[in-house]
């Protein structure tokens, strides 16, 4: 088993967010274009997706090589991008990559819910080193995050099915990221009430 290593936070952020930013920039540049390849017409969205899939494979591979570790969310995201991105390009149908966030967030919401039914916080196993909390705090945060994940899944479905392609790209690039940031910012009271101090009190 590879030893987990720390890397420069800016490098880590660039490897994690770089493919998404590159996807957005390429989409803005190519969204109105159509490309004929092998006698078949592809929209700019499909072509950008075709580039996004290998890019995220490469950056995730680099991240694993540098850190010796990938989180379950990173692995799941990679698998879904390869599967649904591949289907998008192969079938020339953008709906598959648009469904990816729905499936990802439903999976994680369901996993957290399963843990809660068993009286456990699976979130704690992933984030305990970043957010030291008392047991009750972890259970509360896990319930909130489960609901939040299911909410994101519903929001993604509504946006891609009812709104324009450009609206979905903006939602995927900025909306989901902003929502995650806002969620954790909104947990400050919980962290204050259930946080464990430096002496390790519980």
N, C-alpha and C positions, 0 to 999 in steps of 0.2 A: 504494500500500500504506500503510495507516494506521501511524503511528508508535506503538510500544509505550510505554505510560505506566505509571508506578507509582501506586497508590492506597493509601489507608489500609488496613492489613492487616485491621482489624476490619470495615471495609466489605466487603472482598473475601470474608472468611469468612462474613459475613452473607448475601451474595448467593449464595455457593456452597452453604451449609448450610441457609439459611432455608427453601427449598422442602421439603427433607426433614423438617425439624422441624415445619413447618406441616402436612405430610402426616400425620405421626405424631399430632400433637395432634388434628387433625380426625378421624382414624380412631378414636382413643380415644373421642371424643365421639359419633360416629355409627355405630360398628361394629355395634350391635345394632338399628339402625333400618332400615326398608325404605321406599323412596319410590316413588310411582307417578307417572310422567311420560309423558304421551302415551299413557296406557293400558297402559304397560309398567312392571313392578316392577323397581326397582334396589336393590341392597344399599348400605349405607353405604360399603363399600369401593369400589364402582364410582363412587359420587358423589364421593368424595374423590379418586379417580384423575382424574375429569373436571375437578376444580379444579386438580390438581397439574400437569397438562400445560401449560395456558396460563401458570401461575405460573412454571414453570421456563423457559419461552420468554421471558417478560418479564425475569426476573432475569438470564438469560444474555445477553439483548440489552443490558441495562443494564451488565453487566460488560464486554461488548465495546465499548460506547460510551465507558465510562470509561477502559478500558485500551488500546483499539485493538488488542486481541489476544485470541484464544481458543486454548487448547491443543487438540491433536488429541483428547485424552481428553474435554475439555469438549464438543467438536463431536460426537464419537461418542455421548456420553451423551445429548445433546440429541436427536439423530436417533432413537436407540432409544426414548427416552421418548415422543417424538411418535408414532412408528410403533406401538410396542407398547401405549402408553397409549391411543392412539386405537382400536386393535383391541379393547382391553379394554372400552372404553365402547361402541363400535359394536356389538360382538357380545355385550355384557353377560356377559363371561366373564373372571374375574380372572386366569386362568392366564397370559395374555399379558404383563401387566406383571410378574408374578412370574418370568417367563423372562428378562426384560431383563438382570438382573445376570449370569446364566449366559452369555448371548451376548456381553455386554460383556467379561467377564473372559476368556472363551475367545478372543475376537478379539485382545485385547492379549497374552495368553499366546502365541498363535499367531504374532503379529507379532514378538515378541521371539525366539521360536524360529526363525523364518525368518531373522532377522538373524544369529543365532548360527551357523546353517548356512552363512551367507555370510561368517563370520568377523568380524562387526560387532556392535556394541552399539547398537541403536536407542535404548535407554534413555539412553545418553550424550547423544544429540542433544536429549533433552527435559530432562534434569536436570543437565547438566554445570555450569551456573552455580550450582547449589545445592550440589553435592557434587563438588568437584574431586578426582578419583581418577586413579591411574596406569592404564594400559591394561589390565593384568591384573585390577586391581580392578573395572573396569567390566564385564569379561567375567564375573567371578565373581558380581557383583551381578545382572547380567542373567540368568544361569542361575537364580539363587535366585528372582528375581522372576517369571520364567516359570513355575517350579514353583508358586510362591505363587498366581499368577493362576489357574492350572489348578485348584489346590486350592480356591480360593474359588468357582469355577464349579461344582465337584462339590458343595461344601458347600451352595450355594444350591439346587441341584437336590434334594438330600436333604431340606433343610428344607421347601421349599414342597410337595414331593410327599408327604412322610411326616408332617409336623407340621401343627398348626392354622394358620389364617390369622393369628391374633394372634401366634403364635410367629414366623411369617415376617416380619411387620411389625417386631417387636422385633429380629430378626436383621438385617434390612435397615437399620434405623435405627441400631442400636447395635453389633451384632455385627461387621458388615463394617468399620465405622469403627475399632472397637477392634482388629480384626485387622490393619488397615493400620498403625495406630500401633505395635502390638507388633512387627510385622515390621521396621519401620525402626529401632525401638529396639534390636532384636536384631542390627543390623548395625554396632554401635559398634566391635567388634573389627576388622571389615573396614575401616571408615573410618580406624581408627588405623593399621593395617598398610599400607594402600595410599593413604592420603591424601597430597595434594601440599601442601607447606608454602608459606608466603608468598613464598619465593624462587623457587617454581615448579619445584622439583626433581622429577624423574621417576624 
